[in-house]
Amino acid sequence: MRSSTPRGHMTIIENAYHVCTNQPFNVLMDVGEEEVIDAAVELNPDYAVARYPDAANGVPAQMYNERIARNRFEKAKLIVEFCRRRLQE
């Protein structure tokens, strides 16, 4: 079965309504939880660089150190936990 969602797009189903976007940040803007929105804002450039390595102004592997990586990981965990809670509602 072939999906009608364009390749590389994320589909979110909420009340049988599909939101298709290639920017996870856009999906989280209406959640009303400032901490989650802040995490998405901070991670959005990393998403673009991971998807399009040429978007980096340098070698992506050299743009991060352990402190930055741990910070980004914690932000990502915050968003994942938020999504898990929403899916259980």
C-alpha atoms as one frame of an Amber mdcrd trajectory, in Angstrom:
protein
   0.000   0.000   0.000   1.442   3.343  -0.999   1.161   6.356   1.294  -0.214
   9.608  -0.082   2.172  11.529   2.187   5.154  12.885   0.229   8.426  11.144
   0.999  10.239  12.762   3.906   7.113  14.298   5.413   5.835  13.560   8.873
   2.151  12.815   9.313   0.390  13.546  12.560  -3.132  12.281  13.071  -5.250
  14.164  15.544  -8.999  13.632  15.587  -8.746  12.020  12.131  -7.161  15.186
  10.720  -3.793  14.853   9.006  -1.132  17.514   9.288   1.734  16.949   6.867
   4.942  18.851   7.331   8.646  18.417   6.830   9.313  20.685   9.818   8.479
  19.059  13.186   8.827  22.510  14.743   5.672  23.685  12.933   3.608  20.867
  14.442   4.618  21.782  18.005   3.881  25.520  17.762   0.248  25.129  18.879
   0.785  22.871  21.888   0.705  25.624  24.480   3.608  24.258  26.533   6.361
  26.853  26.411   9.129  24.455  27.452   8.270  22.067  24.599   8.055  24.923
  22.096  11.424  26.282  23.271  12.968  22.833  22.819  11.551  22.607  19.291
  12.864  26.070  18.426  16.320  25.085  19.633  16.330  21.756  17.780  14.858
  23.014  14.495  18.214  24.099  12.968  19.713  20.722  13.919  16.880  18.989
  12.060  17.641  21.012   8.929  21.369  20.233   9.104  20.688  16.520   9.699
  18.358  16.430   6.712  20.436  18.685   4.456  24.135  18.499   5.464  24.996
  21.223   2.936  22.911  23.613   5.077  25.639  23.565   7.740  28.214  26.306
   7.641  30.917  23.747   8.262  31.372  20.061   8.911  28.312  18.931  10.906
  30.410  16.519  12.998  32.602  19.424  14.121  29.695  21.672  15.139  28.967
  19.815  18.382  30.828  18.965  21.551  29.692  16.738  24.408  27.946  19.562
  26.289  25.961  20.645  23.225  25.108  17.037  22.334  23.830  16.306  25.848
  21.751  19.497  25.823  20.182  18.628  22.463  19.515  15.077  23.656  17.667
  16.373  26.734  15.580  18.725  24.558  14.697  15.842  22.234  13.701  13.650
  25.203  11.423  16.437  26.436   9.620  16.507  23.082   9.359  12.704  22.904
   7.881  12.552  26.414   5.397  15.285  25.512   4.336  13.298  22.430   3.964
  10.101  24.474   1.700  11.900  26.947  -0.403  13.325  24.110  -0.791   9.909
  22.491  -2.091   8.469  25.771  -4.776  11.153  26.126
